[in-house]
Amino acid sequence: QQNVAPVARHLQKELAWQIAPEVLQRSLSDGPAFEEAITNLLLNAIDAGSVIQFSTVMKSSDLAIFQVRDNGDGPTKHIADKLFEPFVTSRP
């Protein structure tokens, strides 16, 4: 949140958070790589749309669900087909 919120404000994007406290506690203990992944996901959402919603739910002691929504157009078919391949980007 501390890495993403200033960017959203600067770009005049609406950012809504709904983070379960137990998810926050657990994710902070997982280290900087996890925080970096979530930060990158949120920055991509900020690039895509003007309204970004981020929420979490702790399903069990070892399963959390993270949901990011934006009002952007979404990936093209070409990118969507490769979405889970490493290092895929739509940026030039």
Backbone as CSV, one residue per row, in Angstrom:
resi,resn,N_x,N_y,N_z,CA_x,CA_y,CA_z,C_x,C_y,C_z
1,GLN,0.831,-1.184,0.000,0.000,0.000,0.000,0.876,1.248,0.000
2,GLN,1.943,1.240,0.773,2.791,2.419,0.860,3.539,2.691,-0.439
3,ASN,3.761,1.663,-1.269,4.447,1.856,-2.541,3.504,2.295,-3.653
4,VAL,2.245,1.912,-3.568,1.301,2.101,-4.659,0.429,3.340,-4.484
5,ALA,-0.011,3.629,-3.285,-0.939,4.733,-3.042,-0.416,6.083,-3.553
6,PRO,0.860,6.444,-3.319,1.341,7.739,-3.839,1.299,7.811,-5.370
7,VAL,1.572,6.692,-6.027,1.522,6.659,-7.493,0.090,6.889,-7.964
8,ALA,-0.852,6.207,-7.344,-2.264,6.358,-7.707,-2.723,7.807,-7.513
9,ARG,-2.355,8.406,-6.387,-2.744,9.803,-6.131,-2.142,10.727,-7.176
10,HIS,-0.862,10.551,-7.468,-0.177,11.400,-8.442,-0.837,11.313,-9.819
11,LEU,-1.265,10.122,-10.206,-1.893,9.922,-11.511,-3.406,10.131,-11.472
12,GLN,-3.914,10.583,-10.329,-5.338,10.846,-10.127,-6.189,9.609,-10.416
13,LYS,-5.762,8.490,-9.851,-6.487,7.231,-9.974,-7.205,6.943,-8.666
14,GLU,-8.358,6.334,-8.767,-9.112,5.940,-7.575,-8.664,4.553,-7.153
15,LEU,-8.222,4.425,-5.929,-7.694,3.163,-5.424,-8.439,2.781,-4.157
16,ALA,-9.115,1.636,-4.187,-9.876,1.167,-3.025,-9.237,-0.098,-2.486
17,TRP,-9.040,-0.158,-1.173,-8.408,-1.297,-0.516,-9.420,-1.995,0.384
18,GLN,-9.394,-3.296,0.375,-10.141,-4.087,1.361,-9.248,-5.281,1.689
19,ILE,-8.418,-5.117,2.703,-7.396,-6.109,3.032,-7.716,-6.741,4.384
20,ALA,-7.858,-8.047,4.394,-8.081,-8.764,5.644,-6.812,-8.659,6.497
21,PRO,-6.927,-8.281,7.763,-5.743,-8.097,8.616,-4.841,-9.328,8.668
22,GLU,-5.431,-10.523,8.717,-4.607,-11.729,8.789,-3.823,-11.971,7.495
23,VAL,-4.368,-11.521,6.359,-3.642,-11.642,5.089,-2.467,-10.684,5.088
24,LEU,-2.688,-9.482,5.558,-1.618,-8.492,5.621,-0.486,-8.983,6.513
25,GLN,-0.815,-9.467,7.676,0.199,-9.975,8.606,0.989,-11.108,7.976
26,ARG,0.299,-12.057,7.365,0.951,-13.220,6.760,1.812,-12.819,5.568
27,SER,1.300,-11.933,4.718,2.040,-11.553,3.517,3.297,-10.767,3.859
28,LEU,3.241,-9.952,4.904,4.430,-9.212,5.318,5.517,-10.150,5.809
29,SER,5.127,-11.268,6.386,6.120,-12.215,6.885,6.724,-13.054,5.760
30,ASP,6.120,-13.024,4.572,6.631,-13.804,3.445,7.771,-13.113,2.708
31,GLY,8.089,-11.892,3.067,9.266,-11.241,2.542,9.049,-10.315,1.365
32,PRO,10.146,-9.693,0.921,10.065,-8.653,-0.102,9.648,-9.155,-1.485
33,ALA,9.918,-10.394,-1.827,9.545,-10.896,-3.156,8.032,-10.901,-3.322
34,PHE,7.316,-11.287,-2.276,5.854,-11.290,-2.324,5.325,-9.865,-2.435
35,GLU,5.863,-8.983,-1.630,5.451,-7.574,-1.664,5.701,-6.974,-3.047
36,GLU,6.826,-7.307,-3.655,7.154,-6.799,-4.985,6.162,-7.315,-6.034
37,ALA,5.784,-8.576,-5.930,4.829,-9.148,-6.883,3.476,-8.438,-6.787
38,ILE,2.986,-8.220,-5.572,1.709,-7.540,-5.378,1.803,-6.083,-5.844
39,THR,2.911,-5.424,-5.534,3.110,-4.040,-5.978,3.069,-3.956,-7.490
40,ASN,3.760,-4.860,-8.184,3.763,-4.848,-9.647,2.373,-5.098,-10.215
41,LEU,1.639,-6.007,-9.610,0.274,-6.287,-10.041,-0.593,-5.029,-9.928
42,LEU,-0.487,-4.336,-8.812,-1.275,-3.121,-8.615,-0.825,-1.988,-9.535
43,LEU,0.464,-1.851,-9.771,0.946,-0.813,-10.695,0.468,-1.083,-12.113
44,ASN,0.396,-2.350,-12.509,-0.160,-2.693,-13.820,-1.630,-2.300,-13.897
45,ALA,-2.379,-2.526,-12.821,-3.792,-2.142,-12.789,-3.939,-0.626,-12.879
46,ILE,-3.055,0.106,-12.213,-3.077,1.569,-12.281,-2.816,2.029,-13.706
47,ASP,-1.892,1.383,-14.403,-1.621,1.722,-15.808,-2.837,1.455,-16.690
48,ALA,-3.625,0.442,-16.347,-4.722,-0.005,-17.205,-5.997,0.804,-17.043
49,GLY,-6.270,1.299,-15.858,-7.555,1.951,-15.639,-7.478,3.086,-14.660
50,SER,-8.610,3.756,-14.485,-8.636,4.885,-13.566,-9.260,4.517,-12.221
51,VAL,-9.904,3.350,-12.152,-10.493,2.878,-10.909,-9.917,1.493,-10.602
52,ILE,-9.276,1.346,-9.460,-8.621,0.093,-9.094,-9.163,-0.361,-7.746
53,GLN,-9.565,-1.616,-7.664,-10.040,-2.205,-6.414,-9.141,-3.387,-6.075
54,PHE,-8.676,-3.429,-4.839,-7.815,-4.510,-4.374,-8.435,-5.080,-3.115
55,SER,-8.647,-6.394,-3.099,-9.217,-7.010,-1.908,-8.555,-8.350,-1.637
56,THR,-8.641,-8.768,-0.385,-8.072,-10.053,0.030,-9.054,-10.757,0.945
57,VAL,-8.964,-12.062,0.938,-9.740,-12.895,1.856,-8.847,-14.048,2.278
58,MET,-8.790,-14.338,3.553,-8.036,-15.490,4.054,-8.995,-16.670,4.098
59,LYS,-8.763,-17.686,3.255,-9.650,-18.843,3.182,-9.306,-19.911,4.218
60,SER,-8.033,-20.056,4.516,-7.582,-20.995,5.540,-6.222,-20.510,6.017
61,SER,-5.592,-21.246,6.901,-4.312,-20.789,7.452,-3.213,-20.711,6.400
62,ASP,-3.387,-21.398,5.278,-2.348,-21.357,4.234,-2.895,-21.003,2.851
63,LEU,-4.093,-20.395,2.774,-4.673,-20.020,1.488,-5.341,-18.653,1.590
64,ALA,-4.816,-17.710,0.811,-5.405,-16.374,0.732,-5.766,-16.095,-0.720
65,ILE,-6.836,-15.357,-0.920,-7.250,-14.955,-2.260,-7.011,-13.461,-2.406
66,PHE,-6.339,-13.081,-3.481,-6.077,-11.688,-3.807,-6.854,-11.368,-5.074
67,GLN,-7.597,-10.281,-5.066,-8.370,-9.901,-6.241,-8.052,-8.454,-6.577
68,VAL,-7.683,-8.232,-7.840,-7.419,-6.884,-8.329,-8.341,-6.646,-9.512
69,ARG,-9.081,-5.560,-9.451,-9.974,-5.185,-10.553,-9.636,-3.776,-10.999
70,ASP,-9.695,-3.569,-12.292,-9.562,-2.215,-12.821,-10.598,-2.043,-13.927
71,ASN,-10.768,-0.824,-14.390,-11.740,-0.577,-15.433,-11.078,-0.382,-16.796
72,GLY,-9.902,-0.975,-16.967,-9.201,-0.911,-18.250,-9.823,-1.853,-19.268
73,ASP,-9.298,-1.820,-20.489,-9.827,-2.627,-21.585,-9.445,-4.099,-21.496
74,GLY,-8.455,-4.429,-20.689,-8.007,-5.820,-20.606,-6.975,-6.120,-21.681
75,PRO,-6.371,-7.289,-21.598,-5.322,-7.640,-22.562,-5.916,-7.981,-23.933
76,THR,-5.108,-7.793,-24.958,-5.513,-8.226,-26.292,-5.502,-9.752,-26.325
77,LYS,-6.117,-10.339,-27.320,-6.151,-11.803,-27.455,-4.729,-12.353,-27.510
78,HIS,-3.857,-11.686,-28.226,-2.461,-12.128,-28.357,-1.785,-12.221,-26.988
79,ILE,-1.959,-11.204,-26.171,-1.346,-11.199,-24.837,-2.079,-12.166,-23.910
80,ALA,-3.394,-12.214,-23.984,-4.179,-13.101,-23.103,-3.763,-14.558,-23.278
81,ASP,-3.448,-14.959,-24.501,-3.031,-16.338,-24.757,-1.685,-16.664,-24.110
82,LYS,-0.885,-15.642,-23.812,0.451,-15.842,-23.245,0.566,-15.334,-21.812
83,LEU,-0.560,-15.024,-21.204,-0.575,-14.327,-19.925,0.229,-14.997,-18.817
84,PHE,0.279,-16.310,-18.794,0.970,-17.000,-17.711,2.375,-17.457,-18.083
85,GLU,2.875,-16.992,-19.201,4.261,-17.250,-19.565,5.141,-16.208,-18.879
86,PRO,6.340,-16.594,-18.468,7.229,-15.618,-17.803,7.614,-14.477,-18.736
87,PHE,7.682,-13.286,-18.187,8.194,-12.086,-18.837,7.366,-11.617,-20.029
88,VAL,6.085,-11.963,-20.094,5.223,-11.480,-21.166,4.760,-10.073,-20.814
89,THR,4.776,-9.182,-21.787,4.345,-7.813,-21.568,3.677,-7.270,-22.810
90,SER,2.806,-6.317,-22.634,2.202,-5.607,-23.769,2.879,-4.259,-23.967
91,ARG,3.829,-3.971,-23.123,4.538,-2.683,-23.226,5.612,-2.765,-24.307
92,PRO,5.823,-1.634,-24.974,6.869,-1.617,-26.025,8.264,-1.705,-25.450
